[in-house]
Amino acid sequence: MQDAYFVLPKPEKYEDSYREIEEIIKQLFSENYEISSDFVEAKSIAVVASIILDEVREGNQ
C-alpha cells in the first residue's frame, strides 16, 4: 500500500487501490479466520479504507 492512493494521494492509483481493498474485504469476510484483536483491527481498517475510497469516488463524479 506504500504506492497506493492513501500514502500520498495519487489519483492514478485510485482504481488499483480500490480493487485491492475490495479483495481484502472479500477475504476477511469470507474466510474463517481466528477472531483476534489483529483480525478485528484488519477488518476495521479495510472497511474504513473502503469508505474513504467510496467518498473519493463520489467526490470525483
PDB file of N, CA, C, O and CB in Angstrom:
ATOM      1  N   MET A   1       0.810  -1.192   0.000  1.00  0.00           N
ATOM      2  CA  MET A   1       0.000   0.000   0.000  1.00  0.00           C
ATOM      3  C   MET A   1       0.862   1.268   0.000  1.00  0.00           C
ATOM      4  O   MET A   1       0.322   2.373  -0.064  1.00  0.00           O
ATOM      5  CB  MET A   1      -0.926  -0.009   1.198  1.00  0.00           C
ATOM      6  N   GLN A   2       2.157   1.133   0.068  1.00  0.00           N
ATOM      7  CA  GLN A   2       3.004   2.317   0.017  1.00  0.00           C
ATOM      8  C   GLN A   2       2.795   3.090  -1.277  1.00  0.00           C
ATOM      9  O   GLN A   2       2.822   4.321  -1.282  1.00  0.00           O
ATOM     10  CB  GLN A   2       4.468   1.926   0.161  1.00  0.00           C
ATOM     11  N   ASP A   3       2.589   2.379  -2.358  1.00  0.00           N
ATOM     12  CA  ASP A   3       2.415   3.028  -3.655  1.00  0.00           C
ATOM     13  C   ASP A   3       0.935   2.970  -4.031  1.00  0.00           C
ATOM     14  O   ASP A   3       0.558   2.397  -5.053  1.00  0.00           O
ATOM     15  CB  ASP A   3       3.303   2.347  -4.754  1.00  0.00           C
ATOM     16  N   ALA A   4       0.114   3.574  -3.184  1.00  0.00           N
ATOM     17  CA  ALA A   4      -1.325   3.500  -3.368  1.00  0.00           C
ATOM     18  C   ALA A   4      -1.932   4.884  -3.199  1.00  0.00           C
ATOM     19  O   ALA A   4      -1.218   5.875  -3.052  1.00  0.00           O
ATOM     20  CB  ALA A   4      -1.954   2.502  -2.377  1.00  0.00           C
ATOM     21  N   TYR A   5      -3.241   4.939  -3.222  1.00  0.00           N
ATOM     22  CA  TYR A   5      -3.930   6.213  -3.104  1.00  0.00           C
ATOM     23  C   TYR A   5      -3.722   6.843  -1.730  1.00  0.00           C
ATOM     24  O   TYR A   5      -3.724   8.069  -1.620  1.00  0.00           O
ATOM     25  CB  TYR A   5      -5.412   6.031  -3.373  1.00  0.00           C
ATOM     26  N   PHE A   6      -3.543   6.040  -0.676  1.00  0.00           N
ATOM     27  CA  PHE A   6      -3.579   6.543   0.689  1.00  0.00           C
ATOM     28  C   PHE A   6      -2.329   7.244   1.189  1.00  0.00           C
ATOM     29  O   PHE A   6      -2.445   8.246   1.895  1.00  0.00           O
ATOM     30  CB  PHE A   6      -3.864   5.445   1.574  1.00  0.00           C
ATOM     31  N   VAL A   7      -1.157   6.770   0.862  1.00  0.00           N
ATOM     32  CA  VAL A   7       0.061   7.318   1.458  1.00  0.00           C
ATOM     33  C   VAL A   7       0.219   8.779   1.064  1.00  0.00           C
ATOM     34  O   VAL A   7       0.171   9.660   1.923  1.00  0.00           O
ATOM     35  CB  VAL A   7       1.300   6.505   1.023  1.00  0.00           C
ATOM     36  N   LEU A   8       0.401   9.036  -0.178  1.00  0.00           N
ATOM     37  CA  LEU A   8       0.344  10.377  -0.748  1.00  0.00           C
ATOM     38  C   LEU A   8      -0.662  10.249  -1.884  1.00  0.00           C
ATOM     39  O   LEU A   8      -0.421   9.500  -2.831  1.00  0.00           O
ATOM     40  CB  LEU A   8       1.785  10.911  -1.247  1.00  0.00           C
ATOM     41  N   PRO A   9      -1.778  10.959  -1.813  1.00  0.00           N
ATOM     42  CA  PRO A   9      -2.814  10.745  -2.819  1.00  0.00           C
ATOM     43  C   PRO A   9      -2.270  10.790  -4.252  1.00  0.00           C
ATOM     44  O   PRO A   9      -1.711  11.788  -4.706  1.00  0.00           O
ATOM     45  CB  PRO A   9      -3.901  11.784  -2.656  1.00  0.00           C
ATOM     46  N   LYS A  10      -2.459   9.682  -4.925  1.00  0.00           N
ATOM     47  CA  LYS A  10      -2.065   9.555  -6.326  1.00  0.00           C
ATOM     48  C   LYS A  10      -3.313   9.135  -7.100  1.00  0.00           C
ATOM     49  O   LYS A  10      -3.671   7.957  -7.102  1.00  0.00           O
ATOM     50  CB  LYS A  10      -0.882   8.513  -6.514  1.00  0.00           C
ATOM     51  N   PRO A  11      -3.964  10.068  -7.743  1.00  0.00           N
ATOM     52  CA  PRO A  11      -5.206   9.741  -8.458  1.00  0.00           C
ATOM     53  C   PRO A  11      -5.070   8.572  -9.427  1.00  0.00           C
ATOM     54  O   PRO A  11      -6.023   7.819  -9.624  1.00  0.00           O
ATOM     55  CB  PRO A  11      -5.684  10.945  -9.211  1.00  0.00           C
ATOM     56  N   GLU A  12      -3.907   8.413 -10.029  1.00  0.00           N
ATOM     57  CA  GLU A  12      -3.721   7.311 -10.978  1.00  0.00           C
ATOM     58  C   GLU A  12      -3.720   5.947 -10.293  1.00  0.00           C
ATOM     59  O   GLU A  12      -3.867   4.926 -10.965  1.00  0.00           O
ATOM     60  CB  GLU A  12      -2.422   7.497 -11.741  1.00  0.00           C
ATOM     61  N   LYS A  13      -3.558   5.910  -8.979  1.00  0.00           N
ATOM     62  CA  LYS A  13      -3.551   4.650  -8.227  1.00  0.00           C
ATOM     63  C   LYS A  13      -4.902   4.329  -7.594  1.00  0.00           C
ATOM     64  O   LYS A  13      -5.057   3.289  -6.954  1.00  0.00           O
ATOM     65  CB  LYS A  13      -2.493   4.703  -7.149  1.00  0.00           C
ATOM     66  N   TYR A  14      -5.872   5.213  -7.770  1.00  0.00           N
ATOM     67  CA  TYR A  14      -7.164   5.023  -7.120  1.00  0.00           C
ATOM     68  C   TYR A  14      -7.803   3.676  -7.467  1.00  0.00           C
ATOM     69  O   TYR A  14      -8.172   2.914  -6.573  1.00  0.00           O
ATOM     70  CB  TYR A  14      -8.101   6.146  -7.507  1.00  0.00           C
ATOM     71  N   GLU A  15      -7.933   3.386  -8.753  1.00  0.00           N
ATOM     72  CA  GLU A  15      -8.627   2.160  -9.173  1.00  0.00           C
ATOM     73  C   GLU A  15      -7.919   0.913  -8.648  1.00  0.00           C
ATOM     74  O   GLU A  15      -8.577  -0.015  -8.177  1.00  0.00           O
ATOM     75  CB  GLU A  15      -8.723   2.099 -10.704  1.00  0.00           C
ATOM     76  N   ASP A  16      -6.588   0.878  -8.721  1.00  0.00           N
ATOM     77  CA  ASP A  16      -5.837  -0.267  -8.200  1.00  0.00           C
ATOM     78  C   ASP A  16      -6.049  -0.405  -6.692  1.00  0.00           C
ATOM     79  O   ASP A  16      -6.244  -1.509  -6.185  1.00  0.00           O
ATOM     80  CB  ASP A  16      -4.332  -0.120  -8.517  1.00  0.00           C
ATOM     81  N   SER A  17      -6.010   0.714  -5.987  1.00  0.00           N
ATOM     82  CA  SER A  17      -6.200   0.694  -4.535  1.00  0.00           C
ATOM     83  C   SER A  17      -7.603   0.217  -4.185  1.00  0.00           C
ATOM     84  O   SER A  17      -7.784  -0.565  -3.251  1.00  0.00           O
ATOM     85  CB  SER A  17      -5.949   2.090  -3.936  1.00  0.00           C
ATOM     86  N   TYR A  18      -8.590   0.687  -4.932  1.00  0.00           N
ATOM     87  CA  TYR A  18      -9.972   0.288  -4.668  1.00  0.00           C
ATOM     88  C   TYR A  18     -10.147  -1.220  -4.867  1.00  0.00           C
ATOM     89  O   TYR A  18     -10.760  -1.892  -4.038  1.00  0.00           O
ATOM     90  CB  TYR A  18     -10.941   1.065  -5.583  1.00  0.00           C
ATOM     91  N   ARG A  19      -9.610  -1.741  -5.958  1.00  0.00           N
ATOM     92  CA  ARG A  19      -9.710  -3.187  -6.214  1.00  0.00           C
ATOM     93  C   ARG A  19      -8.991  -3.991  -5.126  1.00  0.00           C
ATOM     94  O   ARG A  19      -9.483  -5.031  -4.689  1.00  0.00           O
ATOM     95  CB  ARG A  19      -9.119  -3.531  -7.600  1.00  0.00           C
ATOM     96  N   GLU A  20      -7.843  -3.509  -4.700  1.00  0.00           N
ATOM     97  CA  GLU A  20      -7.082  -4.214  -3.658  1.00  0.00           C
ATOM     98  C   GLU A  20      -7.852  -4.242  -2.338  1.00  0.00           C
ATOM     99  O   GLU A  20      -7.915  -5.280  -1.679  1.00  0.00           O
ATOM    100  CB  GLU A  20      -5.707  -3.546  -3.450  1.00  0.00           C
ATOM    101  N   ILE A  21      -8.431  -3.122  -1.955  1.00  0.00           N
ATOM    102  CA  ILE A  21      -9.201  -3.062  -0.713  1.00  0.00           C
ATOM    103  C   ILE A  21     -10.429  -3.962  -0.805  1.00  0.00           C
ATOM    104  O   ILE A  21     -10.752  -4.663   0.155  1.00  0.00           O
ATOM    105  CB  ILE A  21      -9.623  -1.612  -0.405  1.00  0.00           C
ATOM    106  N   GLU A  22     -11.110  -3.953  -1.936  1.00  0.00           N
ATOM    107  CA  GLU A  22     -12.280  -4.816  -2.089  1.00  0.00           C
ATOM    108  C   GLU A  22     -11.897  -6.290  -1.984  1.00  0.00           C
ATOM    109  O   GLU A  22     -12.645  -7.076  -1.404  1.00  0.00           O
ATOM    110  CB  GLU A  22     -12.968  -4.546  -3.430  1.00  0.00           C
ATOM    111  N   GLU A  23     -10.763  -6.673  -2.526  1.00  0.00           N
ATOM    112  CA  GLU A  23     -10.291  -8.062  -2.430  1.00  0.00           C
ATOM    113  C   GLU A  23      -9.954  -8.413  -0.974  1.00  0.00           C
ATOM    114  O   GLU A  23     -10.268  -9.510  -0.512  1.00  0.00           O
ATOM    115  CB  GLU A  23      -9.046  -8.279  -3.338  1.00  0.00           C
ATOM    116  N   ILE A  24      -9.328  -7.499  -0.267  1.00  0.00           N
ATOM    117  CA  ILE A  24      -9.006  -7.732   1.149  1.00  0.00           C
ATOM    118  C   ILE A  24     -10.284  -7.906   1.952  1.00  0.00           C
ATOM    119  O   ILE A  24     -10.375  -8.809   2.784  1.00  0.00           O
ATOM    120  CB  ILE A  24      -8.167  -6.564   1.725  1.00  0.00           C
ATOM    121  N   ILE A  25     -11.272  -7.054   1.713  1.00  0.00           N
ATOM    122  CA  ILE A  25     -12.549  -7.165   2.429  1.00  0.00           C
ATOM    123  C   ILE A  25     -13.212  -8.503   2.120  1.00  0.00           C
ATOM    124  O   ILE A  25     -13.710  -9.178   3.021  1.00  0.00           O
ATOM    125  CB  ILE A  25     -13.494  -5.999   2.050  1.00  0.00           C
ATOM    126  N   LYS A  26     -13.215  -8.877   0.862  1.00  0.00           N
ATOM    127  CA  LYS A  26     -13.811 -10.161   0.461  1.00  0.00           C
ATOM    128  C   LYS A  26     -13.162 -11.319   1.218  1.00  0.00           C
ATOM    129  O   LYS A  26     -13.853 -12.207   1.717  1.00  0.00           O
ATOM    130  CB  LYS A  26     -13.665 -10.376  -1.064  1.00  0.00           C
ATOM    131  N   GLN A  27     -11.841 -11.304   1.298  1.00  0.00           N
ATOM    132  CA  GLN A  27     -11.124 -12.365   2.012  1.00  0.00           C
ATOM    133  C   GLN A  27     -11.439 -12.345   3.506  1.00  0.00           C
ATOM    134  O   GLN A  27     -11.682 -13.391   4.106  1.00  0.00           O
ATOM    135  CB  GLN A  27      -9.614 -12.223   1.795  1.00  0.00           C
ATOM    136  N   LEU A  28     -11.435 -11.167   4.097  1.00  0.00           N
ATOM    137  CA  LEU A  28     -11.670 -11.071   5.537  1.00  0.00           C
ATOM    138  C   LEU A  28     -13.081 -11.499   5.925  1.00  0.00           C
ATOM    139  O   LEU A  28     -13.279 -12.049   7.009  1.00  0.00           O
ATOM    140  CB  LEU A  28     -11.421  -9.655   6.006  1.00  0.00           C
ATOM    141  N   PHE A  29     -14.057 -11.258   5.065  1.00  0.00           N
ATOM    142  CA  PHE A  29     -15.430 -11.608   5.394  1.00  0.00           C
ATOM    143  C   PHE A  29     -15.816 -13.022   4.964  1.00  0.00           C
ATOM    144  O   PHE A  29     -16.812 -13.556   5.450  1.00  0.00           O
ATOM    145  CB  PHE A  29     -16.360 -10.625   4.763  1.00  0.00           C
ATOM    146  N   SER A  30     -15.052 -13.636   4.066  1.00  0.00           N
ATOM    147  CA  SER A  30     -15.461 -14.954   3.584  1.00  0.00           C
ATOM    148  C   SER A  30     -14.631 -16.105   4.157  1.00  0.00           C
ATOM    149  O   SER A  30     -15.083 -17.250   4.140  1.00  0.00           O
ATOM    150  CB  SER A  30     -15.379 -14.983   2.088  1.00  0.00           C
ATOM    151  N   GLU A  31     -13.457 -15.830   4.652  1.00  0.00           N
ATOM    152  CA  GLU A  31     -12.608 -16.877   5.220  1.00  0.00           C
ATOM    153  C   GLU A  31     -12.925 -17.055   6.703  1.00  0.00           C
ATOM    154  O   GLU A  31     -13.479 -16.164   7.347  1.00  0.00           O
ATOM    155  CB  GLU A  31     -11.108 -16.537   5.023  1.00  0.00           C
ATOM    156  N   ASN A  32     -12.567 -18.205   7.221  1.00  0.00           N
ATOM    157  CA  ASN A  32     -12.760 -18.478   8.645  1.00  0.00           C
ATOM    158  C   ASN A  32     -11.465 -18.230   9.400  1.00  0.00           C
ATOM    159  O   ASN A  32     -10.718 -19.159   9.704  1.00  0.00           O
ATOM    160  CB  ASN A  32     -13.243 -19.927   8.868  1.00  0.00           C
ATOM    161  N   TYR A  33     -11.215 -16.968   9.695  1.00  0.00           N
ATOM    162  CA  TYR A  33     -10.038 -16.600  10.462  1.00  0.00           C
ATOM    163  C   TYR A  33     -10.336 -16.686  11.945  1.00  0.00           C
ATOM    164  O   TYR A  33     -11.481 -16.543  12.371  1.00  0.00           O
ATOM    165  CB  TYR A  33      -9.564 -15.195  10.092  1.00  0.00           C
ATOM    166  N   GLU A  34      -9.288 -16.920  12.727  1.00  0.00           N
ATOM    167  CA  GLU A  34      -9.435 -16.873  14.171  1.00  0.00           C
ATOM    168  C   GLU A  34      -9.768 -15.428  14.557  1.00  0.00           C
ATOM    169  O   GLU A  34      -9.117 -14.488  14.101  1.00  0.00           O
ATOM    170  CB  GLU A  34      -8.133 -17.379  14.897  1.00  0.00           C
ATOM    171  N   ILE A  35     -10.766 -15.270  15.383  1.00  0.00           N
ATOM    172  CA  ILE A  35     -11.141 -13.928  15.816  1.00  0.00           C
ATOM    173  C   ILE A  35     -10.155 -13.496  16.905  1.00  0.00           C
ATOM    174  O   ILE A  35     -10.115 -14.047  18.005  1.00  0.00           O
ATOM    175  CB  ILE A  35     -12.629 -13.886  16.338  1.00  0.00           C
ATOM    176  N   SER A  36      -9.380 -12.505  16.551  1.00  0.00           N
ATOM    177  CA  SER A  36      -8.380 -11.960  17.472  1.00  0.00           C
ATOM    178  C   SER A  36      -8.389 -10.442  17.321  1.00  0.00           C
ATOM    179  O   SER A  36      -9.070  -9.895  16.453  1.00  0.00           O
ATOM    180  CB  SER A  36      -6.945 -12.555  17.191  1.00  0.00           C
ATOM    181  N   SER A  37      -7.633  -9.782  18.167  1.00  0.00           N
ATOM    182  CA  SER A  37      -7.577  -8.322  18.054  1.00  0.00           C
ATOM    183  C   SER A  37      -6.960  -7.911  16.721  1.00  0.00           C
ATOM    184  O   SER A  37      -7.353  -6.889  16.158  1.00  0.00           O
ATOM    185  CB  SER A  37      -6.773  -7.718  19.221  1.00  0.00           C
ATOM    186  N   ASP A  38      -6.004  -8.680  16.204  1.00  0.00           N
ATOM    187  CA  ASP A  38      -5.403  -8.379  14.900  1.00  0.00           C
ATOM    188  C   ASP A  38      -6.426  -8.506  13.775  1.00  0.00           C
ATOM    189  O   ASP A  38      -6.459  -7.682  12.861  1.00  0.00           O
ATOM    190  CB  ASP A  38      -4.215  -9.310  14.634  1.00  0.00           C
ATOM    191  N   PHE A  39      -7.258  -9.542  13.849  1.00  0.00           N
ATOM    192  CA  PHE A  39      -8.291  -9.737  12.831  1.00  0.00           C
ATOM    193  C   PHE A  39      -9.304  -8.595  12.852  1.00  0.00           C
ATOM    194  O   PHE A  39      -9.660  -8.049  11.808  1.00  0.00           O
ATOM    195  CB  PHE A  39      -9.006 -11.079  13.045  1.00  0.00           C
ATOM    196  N   VAL A  40      -9.759  -8.244  14.040  1.00  0.00           N
ATOM    197  CA  VAL A  40     -10.743  -7.167  14.170  1.00  0.00           C
ATOM    198  C   VAL A  40     -10.140  -5.857  13.664  1.00  0.00           C
ATOM    199  O   VAL A  40     -10.818  -5.086  12.985  1.00  0.00           O
ATOM    200  CB  VAL A  40     -11.210  -7.019  15.647  1.00  0.00           C
ATOM    201  N   GLU A  41      -8.884  -5.603  13.985  1.00  0.00           N
ATOM    202  CA  GLU A  41      -8.224  -4.385  13.519  1.00  0.00           C
ATOM    203  C   GLU A  41      -8.095  -4.374  11.993  1.00  0.00           C
ATOM    204  O   GLU A  41      -8.364  -3.356  11.356  1.00  0.00           O
ATOM    205  CB  GLU A  41      -6.839  -4.251  14.166  1.00  0.00           C
ATOM    206  N   ALA A  42      -7.688  -5.496  11.410  1.00  0.00           N
ATOM    207  CA  ALA A  42      -7.551  -5.584   9.955  1.00  0.00           C
ATOM    208  C   ALA A  42      -8.894  -5.355   9.263  1.00  0.00           C
ATOM    209  O   ALA A  42      -8.975  -4.643   8.262  1.00  0.00           O
ATOM    210  CB  ALA A  42      -6.978  -6.953   9.552  1.00  0.00           C
ATOM    211  N   LYS A  43      -9.927  -5.956   9.802  1.00  0.00           N
ATOM    212  CA  LYS A  43     -11.263  -5.810   9.239  1.00  0.00           C
ATOM    213  C   LYS A  43     -11.721  -4.351   9.318  1.00  0.00           C
ATOM    214  O   LYS A  43     -12.272  -3.813   8.357  1.00  0.00           O
ATOM    215  CB  LYS A  43     -12.259  -6.728   9.973  1.00  0.00           C
ATOM    216  N   SER A  44     -11.492  -3.727  10.457  1.00  0.00           N
ATOM    217  CA  SER A  44     -11.885  -2.323  10.639  1.00  0.00           C
ATOM    218  C   SER A  44     -11.134  -1.409   9.682  1.00  0.00           C
ATOM    219  O   SER A  44     -11.732  -0.527   9.065  1.00  0.00           O
ATOM    220  CB  SER A  44     -11.633  -1.880  12.084  1.00  0.00           C
ATOM    221  N   ILE A  45      -9.836  -1.614   9.556  1.00  0.00           N
ATOM    222  CA  ILE A  45      -9.028  -0.784   8.661  1.00  0.00           C
ATOM    223  C   ILE A  45      -9.488  -0.943   7.221  1.00  0.00           C
ATOM    224  O   ILE A  45      -9.581   0.042   6.489  1.00  0.00           O
ATOM    225  CB  ILE A  45      -7.542  -1.144   8.784  1.00  0.00           C
ATOM    226  N   ALA A  46      -9.776  -2.164   6.810  1.00  0.00           N
ATOM    227  CA  ALA A  46     -10.224  -2.406   5.437  1.00  0.00           C
ATOM    228  C   ALA A  46     -11.565  -1.734   5.164  1.00  0.00           C
ATOM    229  O   ALA A  46     -11.763  -1.153   4.097  1.00  0.00           O
ATOM    230  CB  ALA A  46     -10.329  -3.908   5.170  1.00  0.00           C
ATOM    231  N   VAL A  47     -12.476  -1.812   6.113  1.00  0.00           N
ATOM    232  CA  VAL A  47     -13.789  -1.189   5.930  1.00  0.00           C
ATOM    233  C   VAL A  47     -13.659   0.329   5.860  1.00  0.00           C
ATOM    234  O   VAL A  47     -14.293   0.968   5.020  1.00  0.00           O
ATOM    235  CB  VAL A  47     -14.741  -1.590   7.072  1.00  0.00           C
ATOM    236  N   VAL A  48     -12.848   0.905   6.730  1.00  0.00           N
ATOM    237  CA  VAL A  48     -12.653   2.357   6.709  1.00  0.00           C
ATOM    238  C   VAL A  48     -11.996   2.781   5.391  1.00  0.00           C
ATOM    239  O   VAL A  48     -12.380   3.794   4.806  1.00  0.00           O
ATOM    240  CB  VAL A  48     -11.788   2.810   7.919  1.00  0.00           C
ATOM    241  N   ALA A  49     -11.020   2.021   4.927  1.00  0.00           N
ATOM    242  CA  ALA A  49     -10.371   2.332   3.652  1.00  0.00           C
ATOM    243  C   ALA A  49     -11.392   2.316   2.517  1.00  0.00           C
ATOM    244  O   ALA A  49     -11.361   3.176   1.636  1.00  0.00           O
ATOM    245  CB  ALA A  49      -9.232   1.329   3.362  1.00  0.00           C
ATOM    246  N   SER A  50     -12.284   1.348   2.540  1.00  0.00           N
ATOM    247  CA  SER A  50     -13.320   1.255   1.516  1.00  0.00           C
ATOM    248  C   SER A  50     -14.256   2.464   1.570  1.00  0.00           C
ATOM    249  O   SER A  50     -14.631   3.010   0.532  1.00  0.00           O
ATOM    250  CB  SER A  50     -14.120  -0.042   1.687  1.00  0.00           C
ATOM    251  N   ILE A  51     -14.625   2.873   2.770  1.00  0.00           N
ATOM    252  CA  ILE A  51     -15.497   4.041   2.927  1.00  0.00           C
ATOM    253  C   ILE A  51     -14.814   5.289   2.380  1.00  0.00           C
ATOM    254  O   ILE A  51     -15.433   6.086   1.675  1.00  0.00           O
ATOM    255  CB  ILE A  51     -15.875   4.245   4.411  1.00  0.00           C
ATOM    256  N   ILE A  52     -13.541   5.453   2.706  1.00  0.00           N
ATOM    257  CA  ILE A  52     -12.798   6.616   2.225  1.00  0.00           C
ATOM    258  C   ILE A  52     -12.741   6.620   0.704  1.00  0.00           C
ATOM    259  O   ILE A  52     -12.977   7.652   0.075  1.00  0.00           O
ATOM    260  CB  ILE A  52     -11.378   6.631   2.811  1.00  0.00           C
ATOM    261  N   LEU A  53     -12.428   5.475   0.111  1.00  0.00           N
ATOM    262  CA  LEU A  53     -12.346   5.407  -1.348  1.00  0.00           C
ATOM    263  C   LEU A  53     -13.707   5.619  -2.000  1.00  0.00           C
ATOM    264  O   LEU A  53     -13.785   6.201  -3.082  1.00  0.00           O
ATOM    265  CB  LEU A  53     -11.770   4.065  -1.779  1.00  0.00           C
ATOM    266  N   ASP A  54     -14.780   5.155  -1.359  1.00  0.00           N
ATOM    267  CA  ASP A  54     -16.128   5.429  -1.877  1.00  0.00           C
ATOM    268  C   ASP A  54     -16.409   6.932  -1.868  1.00  0.00           C
ATOM    269  O   ASP A  54     -16.990   7.465  -2.813  1.00  0.00           O
ATOM    270  CB  ASP A  54     -17.197   4.681  -1.039  1.00  0.00           C
ATOM    271  N   GLU A  55     -15.995   7.610  -0.799  1.00  0.00           N
ATOM    272  CA  GLU A  55     -16.201   9.061  -0.724  1.00  0.00           C
ATOM    273  C   GLU A  55     -15.376   9.791  -1.777  1.00  0.00           C
ATOM    274  O   GLU A  55     -15.832  10.783  -2.346  1.00  0.00           O
ATOM    275  CB  GLU A  55     -15.842   9.581   0.674  1.00  0.00           C
ATOM    276  N   VAL A  56     -14.161   9.305  -2.039  1.00  0.00           N
ATOM    277  CA  VAL A  56     -13.339   9.903  -3.086  1.00  0.00           C
ATOM    278  C   VAL A  56     -14.028   9.730  -4.425  1.00  0.00           C
ATOM    279  O   VAL A  56     -14.086  10.667  -5.222  1.00  0.00           O
ATOM    280  CB  VAL A  56     -11.928   9.274  -3.113  1.00  0.00           C
ATOM    281  N   ARG A  57     -14.553   8.533  -4.678  1.00  0.00           N
ATOM    282  CA  ARG A  57     -15.252   8.266  -5.930  1.00  0.00           C
ATOM    283  C   ARG A  57     -16.453   9.195  -6.095  1.00  0.00           C
ATOM    284  O   ARG A  57     -16.660   9.763  -7.168  1.00  0.00           O
ATOM    285  CB  ARG A  57     -15.702   6.803  -5.987  1.00  0.00           C
ATOM    286  N   GLU A  58     -17.244   9.349  -5.031  1.00  0.00           N
ATOM    287  CA  GLU A  58     -18.416  10.225  -5.096  1.00  0.00           C
ATOM    288  C   GLU A  58     -17.998  11.673  -5.331  1.00  0.00           C
ATOM    289  O   GLU A  58     -18.681  12.401  -6.051  1.00  0.00           O
ATOM    290  CB  GLU A  58     -19.242  10.116  -3.803  1.00  0.00           C
ATOM    291  N   GLY A  59     -16.900  12.096  -4.742  1.00  0.00           N
ATOM    292  CA  GLY A  59     -16.432  13.466  -4.896  1.00  0.00           C
ATOM    293  C   GLY A  59     -15.878  13.759  -6.274  1.00  0.00           C
ATOM    294  O   GLY A  59     -15.823  14.919  -6.683  1.00  0.00           O
ATOM    295  N   ASN A  60     -15.466  12.734  -6.995  1.00  0.00           N
ATOM    296  CA  ASN A  60     -14.884  12.912  -8.330  1.00  0.00           C
ATOM    297  C   ASN A  60     -15.897  12.747  -9.445  1.00  0.00           C
ATOM    298  O   ASN A  60     -15.533  12.846 -10.617  1.00  0.00           O
ATOM    299  CB  ASN A  60     -13.761  11.935  -8.535  1.00  0.00           C
ATOM    300  N   GLN A  61     -17.145  12.500  -9.124  1.00  0.00           N
ATOM    301  CA  GLN A  61     -18.153  12.310 -10.170  1.00  0.00           C
ATOM    302  C   GLN A  61     -18.820  13.595 -10.525  1.00  0.00           C
ATOM    303  O   GLN A  61     -19.696  13.618 -11.389  1.00  0.00           O
ATOM    304  CB  GLN A  61     -19.186  11.309  -9.743  1.00  0.00           C
TER     305      GLN A  61
END
